[in-house]
Amino acid sequence: MAADTIKRVSPFLDSGPHTTPGTLAIVALSRDNLIPVYLQDSKGAHDGYAEGVVVNTRYGSFPHSTLLNVPWGSQIRASNVDTGSRGRKRKRPEGDAGDAAGEVNREDAAANAVKQAATASSGFVHILPPTPELWTASLPHRTQVVYTPDYSYVLHRIRARPGTRIIEAGSGSGSFTHASARAVYNGYPRDGSERKGKVFSFEYHETRFEKMKNEILGHGLDGLVQLTHRDVYKDGFLVDGESPEAESIFLDLPAPWQALPHLSRSRPQTAEFAADGEKPWVSPLNPKKSAYICTFSPCIEQVTKTVSAMRRLGWVNIEMVEIANRRLQVFRDRVGLHIPTERGANLTPANVGEAVARLAEIEERFKEHSKASRSGGNSSTPTAAMDVDTNGDVMADANGAPYKIWKEGRLITKGEPEVKTHTSYLVFAVLPREWSAEEEEAAFKRWPCGGEEKVIGSLNKQARREEKIRIHGGKNKDTKKKVEKDVEAESKEAAAEA
Ligand SMILES: C[S@@+](CC[C@H](N)C(=O)[O-])C[C@H]1O[C@@H](n2cnc3c(N)ncnc32)[C@H](O)[C@@H]1O
């Protein structure tokens, strides 16, 4: 295959060893502060920055040139950027009818070559490869989104695995879409006819649909995610009139019960569907497999209506689950007066000995201070030996012996006092696979039952031998020999008994 015809694999599926121009990266300022950035290889100054495209954060400025071609996970130091002409007003030529107030002169700067970034004295970020989890935490919100604790459980329950075809509605901000695309990925289809794992996502809000389309394209997920602009309550889940043949479904819609009739195996017996009774019914579900569904609704009234519709439409094993996600904080409980002022540390005496030693030290200082005052000298309090390492983690105790502060104290795990994370109620159900009279007959032929002459356990020795070899010893030589030996021993035993 020619190099230019090889499909670029999404960085969500394989990010490669290091950052490259044109791909999405996540700039991590802290655990909860992540910025998605499309890395660019600047050819000249950009937006008034001589270093080219720059990401500005509260921890400093980061020209893309410093973020490019580095191993994923690298720590990147901030740069002192040259804002050059940024903010300078352009003097317009006489008679120019443009904005009289002038505008930021960017083009002049762009003409210059990109300037090498100079490292700043402080500030850093980490550069991380995109994953569905990081994308969920950093994506531009257009709607409420499904978060990682919920979607990991949902994907497990609806049996999403490599090769699965999932129906999703609505697409919203694409949080669930990215996670499900990774879950079902088993390669890009070579052409439209090759059957691979795929997400069929439906969204009726035009602007959201357009934004999502661009994102899917930009993230290299086209071919794995098929987006359709559609009101699924009205028009269901077929794509160009064809069935997606899905076996997993996730509905994050205000009224899932209105979409459920479209997910039937045969035409629902309601007035709404009776109207187009002439047309043959095409189900969006895979006829050869049971369908696993999850609906995601914030209110219990929605759950009631959904469950009721599911029962009427033949769904079974209906169950509701709520994910109560609780963050656990793990830290060391450090108590003692020897600890420098630090967040989280408890600066009280750890025991009576430490309290008495501290009182004695204060008493001593007081005495020295009084003595100095009486003699008219300087009251220079003796400075305690510096015990804080500038790196903040290696300390010296009273005897000068080093110790690591992060190893101090008892290890404690604390949960949040209150669980505040109700996102939605998850309703799960299963719609059994289709089963026709022909399939029943074929199954009966393959596994005949009802006409047996003997039970395996009561077969004669020769038949049992053949049966054992057929089951265990057919391919593997060693097993076959062992089975033959066993059967021979059994036959001898039987002969002796006779
Ligand atoms: C809560 S958002 C989905 C968020 C998404 N699950 C995510 O993780 O980012 C619900 C979406 O359903 C869409 N929607 C609502 N009714 C719809 C309908 N009848 N057909 C298609 N989409 C619909 C809305 O426009 C909205 O974008």
The ligand as an SDF file (V2000), in Angstrom:
LIG
                    3D

 27 29  0  0  0  0  0  0  0  0999 V2000
  -26.7090   14.9930   27.6170 C   0  0  0  0  0  0  0  0  0  0  0  0
  -26.3420   15.1530   25.9590 S   0  0  0  0  0  0  0  0  0  0  0  0
  -25.3900   13.7100   25.6060 C   0  0  0  0  0  0  0  0  0  0  0  0
  -23.9920   13.7940   26.1260 C   0  0  0  0  0  0  0  0  0  0  0  0
  -23.1130   12.6880   25.6420 C   0  0  0  0  0  0  0  0  0  0  0  0
  -23.5760   11.4060   26.1020 N   0  0  0  0  0  0  0  0  0  0  0  0
  -21.6740   12.9030   26.0800 C   0  0  0  0  0  0  0  0  0  0  0  0
  -21.1410   12.0510   26.8250 O   0  0  0  0  0  0  0  0  0  0  0  0
  -21.0590   13.8950   25.7030 O   0  0  0  0  0  0  0  0  0  0  0  0
  -27.8470   14.7690   25.1730 C   0  0  0  0  0  0  0  0  0  0  0  0
  -27.8070   15.0390   23.6830 C   0  0  0  0  0  0  0  0  0  0  0  0
  -28.9370   14.4270   23.0940 O   0  0  0  0  0  0  0  0  0  0  0  0
  -29.3630   15.2520   22.0310 C   0  0  0  0  0  0  0  0  0  0  0  0
  -30.7590   14.8920   21.7470 N   0  0  0  0  0  0  0  0  0  0  0  0
  -31.8560   15.1850   22.4770 C   0  0  0  0  0  0  0  0  0  0  0  0
  -32.9620   14.6910   21.8720 N   0  0  0  0  0  0  0  0  0  0  0  0
  -32.5560   14.0840   20.7440 C   0  0  0  0  0  0  0  0  0  0  0  0
  -33.2200   13.3960   19.6840 C   0  0  0  0  0  0  0  0  0  0  0  0
  -34.5380   13.2580   19.6890 N   0  0  0  0  0  0  0  0  0  0  0  0
  -32.4870   12.8750   18.6830 N   0  0  0  0  0  0  0  0  0  0  0  0
  -31.1400   13.0020   18.6770 C   0  0  0  0  0  0  0  0  0  0  0  0
  -30.4570   13.6570   19.6330 N   0  0  0  0  0  0  0  0  0  0  0  0
  -31.1510   14.1970   20.6540 C   0  0  0  0  0  0  0  0  0  0  0  0
  -29.1760   16.6490   22.5770 C   0  0  0  0  0  0  0  0  0  0  0  0
  -29.0790   17.5890   21.5290 O   0  0  0  0  0  0  0  0  0  0  0  0
  -27.8850   16.5090   23.3660 C   0  0  0  0  0  0  0  0  0  0  0  0
  -26.7880   16.8940   22.5950 O   0  0  0  0  0  0  0  0  0  0  0  0
  1  2  1  0
  2  3  1  0
  2 10  1  0
  3  4  1  0
  4  5  1  0
  5  6  1  0
  5  7  1  0
  7  8  2  0
  7  9  1  0
 10 11  1  0
 11 12  1  0
 11 26  1  0
 12 13  1  0
 13 14  1  0
 13 24  1  0
 14 15  1  0
 14 23  1  0
 15 16  2  0
 16 17  1  0
 17 18  1  0
 17 23  2  0
 18 19  1  0
 18 20  2  0
 20 21  1  0
 21 22  2  0
 22 23  1  0
 24 25  1  0
 24 26  1  0
 26 27  1  0
M  CHG  2   2   1   9  -1
M  END
$$$$
